[in-house]
Every structure is written in structure tokens, then in C-alpha cells.
């Protein structure tokens, strides 16, 4: 079949959250390999998910949780880890870039 050899997902996110940005770092605050996922948010009004940034530990037992929230609806769009080790998240509607320090 077309899915032969695929593995189960490491973590799952809420449906319709529209993950739009991803940044990965080898070590975040001594926690080891970490990913950040900017979630633009759902356009499905019956399921208003997303509009946050999730953190995913990439260790032997991956887990995810909300890292930053309280953004405007459909705002978090991109994510990058800068040379200073900080996380930068671009906000679509607010027209800003947020910095989360190392």
C-alpha cells in the first residue's frame, strides 16, 4: 500500500489548527531537541483552534503543549530560532515579530 513503512505521528495537534510555521533547535533551555509550531488558527468557526504556538519535545517520548497563547485570531504565522538562540514568531494580523528569549 502507499502507506507502507510510515510511522505513527510523534504528536497530534487539534483539528483545523492550521500549523503554518515550524522551527527546530538542538537544545531549548537544557531540554534537548525541541520544535516550535506556529498555529495560524482554524477558519472553521465551529472549531476555533490554533492561534497559538506549540512546543514539542523531540526526545525519546515526544510530547507537546501550548508554549504561547493569547494572540489575535489567525495571527501566529511563522517561527524561527535566531543565531542568539531565541525563538522568533511572526504575527500576520498584528504585523509584529515576537521574541521569546533563550
Secondary structure, DSSP 4 states (H G I P E B T S, - for coil): -TTTT----S----TT--EEEEEEES-STTS-SEEEEEE---S-TTS---SEEEEEE-STT-EEEEEE--PPTT-EEEEEE-TTS-EEEEETTTTEEEEE--
